[in-house]
């Protein structure tokens, strides 16, 4: 759903921003996608889940061991009575031929958990993007509210000065001046609260995006959303990543039950090996033979064998592990129902919030227009003496309240609309069509590691991908190297 390619439409009224130096929602989402620690951490977690497949496959591969032993023998317990010495080396290889389905099902479970983890990663993307959109819109809303309150303070300061001038000439009473002073003090306190709220929103934006916001552009319009809650639920049940992840986890739990059952079944393995022992010229001492009776001091041996194992009784452990796996499978199945309920509730509630916000926008626009007209009329009537100062102050406050409500409703509509996209599984990076570099593809790492069979193919030491937001003035670690603790 490439709605980011649509033309951005400026929000009307108080939400218009200076676009010459503005940040965009696309840039904010790209920045969050690349350096948000929740996302980068989720990718690292998924890479760890990927390693479950080669770990499970290792059980199906040959196992090769080697050993070297040096041994000095003594007569009795005296270290001075040499009874010979030897050095031996050997290598053995074993291979599982049949394990009752344990290895096969553990590989299937690991593969299925990779699919679940990939769905979880998409869900994390959607959640982070929804948070980022909300933070972006919070900043736009709070900037607008601060500007409205700043304008209100200026208007009330002008009103107060006019009231004092009219009081000086006897046109108004002291009560009128006091009412203007009280309303100005209230407006200043409201401005302080609005500025504090804006600071909180800016810091929340920085927490998610990694940078403080500049002048933010209005967001692009949302795509066409479902017309009914039932349609939204249907799309969500088909596409929601959390639901897909829970279904895959339940499937993996079923493979775990089969893996546990294999512990009661027979197994067959093959092994082979070779060994070499050298008595270093002391074989006669080791065997107690007369000197010179053993012409050879070095021996080589090799073997090949099959080992079949049929467990008869294991103290009830296998049955307990099977029951445990079955209970965990039951929990996973119940989790599917729980997530399904949550998806339905999220889709319906987001749809309801979106529709309510749209209706609030329409009514608020009418209220702003009506209150602006009422204020103009009240001021005109006050100038001819048919309205008092308190009437003007009340009309100004009513206009401010309706403007704030309109700004808030626009924020609520956009955030609820994007939350509905997320609930429907349409708020991940692949859906948004953001241009700005190569997308992270978890399948690439999965294909890279799934068939690795070399013991020394570890990766480089990890480094952080997310960016820090602490400044040098705030972070004592930025003042110089930290001295390591002494041993």
C-alpha positions in Angstrom: 0.0 0.0 0.0 2.1 2.8 -1.3 0.2 5.8 0.0 3.5 7.6 0.8 3.7 8.2 -3.0 0.5 10.2 -2.8 0.7 14.0 -2.7 0.9 15.3 0.9 -2.0 17.6 1.8 -1.5 20.3 4.4 -3.8 20.2 7.4 -6.0 23.2 7.6 -6.1 26.0 10.1 -3.7 25.8 13.0 -1.9 22.6 11.8 -0.2 24.3 8.8 3.6 24.1 9.1 6.5 25.8 7.4 7.5 23.2 4.7 10.6 24.9 3.6 12.7 23.3 6.4 10.3 20.6 7.6 10.9 17.0 8.5 8.5 14.5 6.9 6.8 11.5 8.3 8.5 9.4 5.6 11.9 10.5 6.9 10.9 9.8 10.5 9.8 6.3 9.7 12.9 5.6 7.7 15.1 6.8 10.6 13.1 4.7 13.1 13.4 1.7 10.7 17.2 2.0 10.6 18.2 2.9 14.2 15.3 2.2 16.5 16.7 -0.1 19.2 13.4 -2.1 19.5 13.6 -2.9 15.8 17.4 -3.6 15.7 17.1 -5.7 18.8 14.2 -7.7 17.3 16.4 -8.4 14.2 19.2 -9.7 16.4 16.7 -11.9 18.3 15.5 -13.2 14.9 19.0 -14.1 13.9 19.3 -16.0 17.2 16.1 -17.9 16.3 17.6 -18.7 12.9 20.5 -20.5 14.6 18.0 -23.0 16.0 17.8 -24.7 12.6 21.6 -25.5 12.2 21.6 -26.5 15.9 18.9 -29.0 15.2 20.5 -30.2 12.0 23.8 -30.8 13.8 22.1 -33.8 15.5 21.7 -35.4 12.1 25.3 -35.0 11.1 28.4 -37.2 11.9 30.2 -36.6 15.1 34.0 -36.9 15.0 36.1 -36.9 18.2 39.8 -37.3 18.8 41.9 -37.8 21.9 45.6 -38.1 22.9 46.7 -39.7 26.2 50.0 -40.0 27.9 50.2 -42.5 30.8 53.1 -43.3 33.3 52.7 -46.5 35.3 54.3 -47.2 38.7 54.6 -50.4 40.8 52.5 -49.9 43.9 52.3 -46.3 45.1 56.0 -45.4 44.8 56.9 -42.9 42.1 60.4 -44.3 41.9 59.4 -47.8 40.7 58.9 -47.3 36.9 56.5 -49.8 35.4 56.4 -48.4 31.9 54.7 -45.5 30.0 52.6 -45.1 26.9 51.2 -42.5 24.6 48.0 -43.2 22.7 45.9 -41.3 20.1 42.6 -42.1 18.6 39.7 -40.8 16.5 36.1 -42.0 16.4 33.2 -41.1 14.2 29.5 -41.8 14.9 26.4 -41.2 12.8 22.8 -41.5 13.8 20.9 -43.7 11.4 17.5 -43.7 13.1 16.4 -41.7 16.2 12.6 -42.4 16.3 11.8 -39.1 14.5 13.4 -36.9 17.2 15.9 -35.2 14.9 13.4 -34.8 12.0 10.8 -33.2 14.2 13.2 -31.0 16.1 14.4 -29.6 12.7 10.7 -29.0 11.7 10.0 -27.2 15.0 13.1 -25.0 14.5 12.1 -24.1 10.9 8.5 -23.3 12.1 9.8 -21.1 14.9 11.9 -19.2 12.3 8.6 -18.5 10.4 7.0 -17.4 13.7 9.9 -15.1 14.5 9.8 -13.5 11.0 6.1 -12.8 11.6 7.0 -11.4 15.0 9.5 -9.1 13.4 6.9 -7.8 11.0 4.6 -7.2 14.0 7.4 -5.3 15.8 7.9 -3.1 12.7 4.2 -2.3 12.7 4.1 -1.5 16.4 7.2 0.7 16.2 5.8 2.5 13.1 2.4 3.1 14.9 4.3 4.5 17.9 6.3 6.7 15.6 3.3 8.0 13.8 1.6 8.8 17.1 4.7 10.6 18.3 5.0 12.6 15.1 1.4 13.6 15.3 1.8 14.4 19.0 4.5 16.9 18.2 2.4 18.5 15.4 -0.6 18.7 17.7 1.4 20.1 20.7 3.2 22.7 18.5 -0.2 23.9 17.3 -1.6 24.0 20.8 1.4 26.0 22.0 1.0 28.5 19.2 -2.7 28.8 19.9 -2.0 29.5 23.6 0.8 32.0 22.7 -1.6 33.8 20.5 -4.2 33.7 23.2 -1.7 35.3 25.7 -1.0 38.1 23.2 -4.6 38.7 22.7 -5.4 38.8 26.4 -2.4 41.1 27.0 -3.8 43.5 24.5 -7.3 43.2 26.1 -5.8 43.9 29.5 -4.1 47.0 28.3 -7.2 48.2 26.6 -9.2 47.5 29.8 -6.8 49.5 31.9 -6.9 52.4 29.4 -10.7 52.4 29.5 -10.6 52.1 33.3 -8.3 55.2 33.4 -10.9 57.2 31.5 -13.8 55.8 33.6 -15.3 53.7 30.9 -14.8 50.4 32.8 -14.8 49.3 36.4 -12.0 47.8 38.5 -13.9 44.5 38.2 -13.5 44.5 34.5 -9.8 45.0 34.8 -9.5 42.2 37.4 -11.4 39.8 35.1 -8.9 40.6 32.3 -6.0 40.1 34.6 -7.3 36.7 35.9 -8.0 35.5 32.4 -4.4 36.4 31.3 -2.9 34.6 34.3 -4.9 31.5 33.5 -3.8 31.7 29.8 -0.2 32.0 30.8 -0.5 28.9 33.1 -2.1 27.0 30.2 0.7 28.0 27.9 3.2 26.7 30.5 1.4 23.4 30.6 1.2 23.2 26.8 5.0 23.9 26.5 5.7 21.1 29.0 3.5 18.7 27.0 5.3 19.7 23.9 8.7 18.9 25.5 7.4 15.5 26.5 6.2 14.8 23.0 9.5 15.9 21.5 11.5 13.6 23.8 9.2 10.7 23.0 9.8 11.4 19.3 13.5 11.4 20.0 13.2 8.1 21.9 11.6 6.4 18.9 13.3 8.2 16.0 16.7 8.9 17.5 16.6 12.7 16.7 14.8 15.6 18.0 12.1 16.8 15.6 12.4 20.0 13.6 9.6 21.7 11.9 7.4 18.8 11.0 5.4 18.7 7.7 1.8 17.6 7.8 1.6 13.9 7.0 0.4 12.5 3.7 -3.2 11.4 3.5 -4.0 7.9 4.6 -5.1 5.3 2.0 -8.7 4.3 1.7 -9.7 2.5 4.8 -12.5 -0.1 5.2 -16.0 1.2 5.3 -17.3 -1.2 8.0 -15.7 -2.8 11.1 -16.5 -6.2 9.8 -14.4 -5.6 6.7 -11.6 -4.3 8.9 -11.8 -7.5 11.0 -11.8 -9.7 7.9 -8.6 -8.1 6.6 -7.0 -8.2 10.0 -7.6 -11.9 10.4 -6.0 -12.6 7.0 -2.9 -10.4 7.4 -2.1 -9.6 11.1 1.5 -10.7 11.8 0.9 -11.3 15.5 -1.8 -13.9 14.6 0.4 -15.5 12.1 3.2 -15.8 14.6 1.0 -17.4 17.2 -0.3 -19.9 14.7 3.3 -20.8 13.7 4.3 -21.2 17.4 1.4 -23.5 17.9 2.5 -25.6 14.9 6.0 -25.7 16.3 4.7 -26.9 19.7 3.1 -29.8 17.9 6.5 -30.9 16.5 7.8 -30.6 20.1 5.3 -33.3 21.1 6.5 -35.6 18.4 10.1 -34.9 19.4 9.3 -35.9 23.0 7.6 -39.1 21.9 10.8 -40.2 20.1 12.5 -40.8 23.4 10.4 -44.0 23.9 11.3 -45.4 20.4 14.4 -47.4 19.4 17.4 -45.7 17.9 20.2 -47.0 15.7 23.7 -45.4 15.2 26.9 -46.4 13.4 30.4 -45.7 14.6 33.9 -46.2 13.4 37.4 -45.4 14.8 41.1 -45.9 14.8 43.6 -45.8 17.6 47.4 -45.9 18.0 49.3 -46.8 21.1 53.1 -46.5 21.6 54.6 -47.9 24.8 57.8 -46.0 24.2 60.0 -49.1 24.6 58.5 -50.1 28.0 56.0 -52.7 27.0 57.8 -55.4 28.9 57.5 -53.3 32.1 53.8 -52.8 31.5 53.0 -56.4 30.9 55.5 -57.8 33.4 57.1 -60.0 30.7 60.8 -60.9 30.6 62.9 -58.4 28.7 62.8 -58.8 24.9 59.8 -61.1 24.7 57.6 -58.3 23.2 59.2 -57.3 19.9 56.6 -54.5 19.2 56.1 -51.5 21.4 53.5 -49.7 19.1 50.0 -51.0 18.1 47.3 -49.7 15.7 43.7 -50.7 16.1 40.5 -49.9 14.2 36.8 -50.8 14.5 33.4 -50.4 12.9 30.1 -51.1 14.7 26.4 -50.6 14.9 24.6 -49.8 18.1 20.8 -50.4 18.5 19.1 -49.0 21.6 15.6 -49.9 22.8 14.6 -48.2 26.0 12.6 -50.4 28.3 12.1 -48.3 31.4 13.2 -44.7 32.0 11.6 -43.9 35.3 8.6 -42.2 33.7 10.7 -39.4 32.3 9.6 -39.8 28.7 5.9 -39.7 29.5 6.4 -36.6 31.7 8.2 -34.8 28.9 5.4 -35.8 26.4 2.8 -34.5 28.8 4.8 -31.3 29.3 5.1 -30.8 25.6 1.3 -31.5 25.2 0.5 -28.9 27.9 2.7 -26.3 26.1 1.0 -27.1 22.9 -2.3 -26.5 24.6 -1.1 -23.2 25.8 0.1 -22.3 22.3 -3.3 -23.2 20.9 -5.0 -21.1 23.5 -2.6 -18.3 22.7 -3.9 -18.3 19.1 -7.4 -17.7 20.3 -6.2 -15.0 22.7 -4.3 -13.2 19.9 -7.3 -13.6 17.5 -9.5 -11.9 20.1 -7.0 -9.1 20.5 -6.7 -8.6 16.8 -10.5 -8.4 16.4 -10.8 -6.0 19.4 -7.9 -3.8 18.0 -9.4 -3.6 14.6 -12.9 -2.7 15.8 -11.6 -0.2 18.4 -9.3 1.5 15.9 -12.1 1.7 13.4 -14.4 3.2 16.0 -11.8 5.7 17.1 -11.1 6.7 13.5 -14.8 7.2 12.7 -15.4 9.1 15.9 -12.4 11.4 15.2 -13.7 12.1 11.7 -17.1 13.2 13.2 -15.3 15.2 15.8 -13.3 17.0 13.1 -16.4 17.9 11.2 -18.2 19.2 14.3 -15.1 21.0 15.6 -14.6 22.8 12.2 -18.2 24.0 12.5 -17.6 25.1 16.2 -14.4 27.0 15.2 -16.2 28.9 12.5 -19.2 29.6 14.8 -17.0 30.7 17.7 -14.9 32.9 15.5 -18.0 34.6 14.2 -19.4 34.9 17.8 -16.2 36.5 19.0 -16.3 39.1 16.2 -19.9 39.9 17.1 -19.2 40.0 20.8 -16.3 42.4 20.3 -18.5 44.6 18.1 -21.3 44.6 20.6 -18.8 45.4 23.4 -17.6 48.4 21.6 -21.2 49.8 21.6 -21.8 48.9 25.2 -24.2 46.0 24.8 -21.7 43.4 25.9 -19.3 43.5 28.8 -15.6 42.5 29.1 -16.4 39.1 30.5 -18.5 38.2 27.5 -15.5 39.0 25.2 -13.2 36.9 27.4 -15.6 34.0 27.4 -15.9 34.2 23.6 -12.2 34.2 23.2 -11.9 31.1 25.5 -14.6 29.3 23.6 -12.8 29.9 20.3 -9.5 28.6 21.8 -11.2 25.5 23.2 -12.7 24.6 19.8 -9.4 25.2 18.0 -7.6 22.9 20.4 -10.3 20.3 20.1 -10.0 20.5 16.3 -6.2 20.0 16.4 -6.6 17.1 18.8 -9.3 15.5 16.7 -7.1 15.6 13.6 -4.3 14.0 15.5 -6.7 11.3 16.8 -8.1 10.6 13.3 -4.6 10.1 11.7 -3.3 8.0 14.6 -6.4 5.8 14.8 -6.3 5.4 11.0 -2.7 4.2 11.1 -3.5 1.9 14.1 -6.2 0.4 12.0 -3.7 -0.2 9.2 -1.4 -1.9 11.8 -4.2 -4.1 13.1 -5.0 -5.2 9.5 -1.3 -6.1 9.0 -0.7 -3.2 6.5 1.7 -1.0 8.5 5.0 -2.9 7.9 7.9 -1.6 5.9 6.9 -3.7 2.9 3.4 -2.2 2.8 4.4 1.4 3.2 6.7 1.5 0.2 9.2 3.8 1.8 12.1 4.6 -0.5 15.4 5.1 1.3 17.7 2.1 1.1 17.6 -1.7 1.1 15.0 -3.2 3.4 16.1 -5.7 6.1 15.2 -9.1 4.9 15.4 -11.8 7.6 15.3 -14.6 5.0 18.8 -13.6 3.9 20.3 -14.5 7.3 18.2 -17.6 7.5 19.4 -18.9 4.2 23.0 -18.0 5.1 23.1 -20.1 8.3 20.6 -22.9 7.9 23.0 -25.3 6.3 26.2 -24.3 7.9 28.1 -27.3 9.2 31.5 -26.0 10.2 32.4 -25.6 13.8 34.5 -22.5 13.3 32.2 -20.4 11.2 31.1 -17.9 13.9 30.2 -14.3 13.1 32.2 -11.2 14.0 31.5 -9.7 17.5 28.2 -7.8 17.4 28.1 -4.0 17.4 25.1 -1.8 18.1 23.0 -0.6 15.1 20.8 1.7 17.1 22.0 5.3 17.8 22.3 6.8 21.2 20.5 10.0 22.1 22.5 11.0 25.2 24.6 14.1 24.5 28.2 14.5 25.9 26.9 16.9 28.5 24.5 14.3 29.8 26.5 11.2 29.6 29.5 10.7 31.9 30.8 7.9 29.7 31.4 10.5 26.9 33.9 12.4 29.1 36.7 9.8 28.6 37.6 6.1 28.6 36.3 4.1 31.5 39.0 2.4 33.5 38.5 -1.4 33.6 38.2 -2.9 37.0 41.3 -4.4 38.5 41.5 -8.2 39.0 
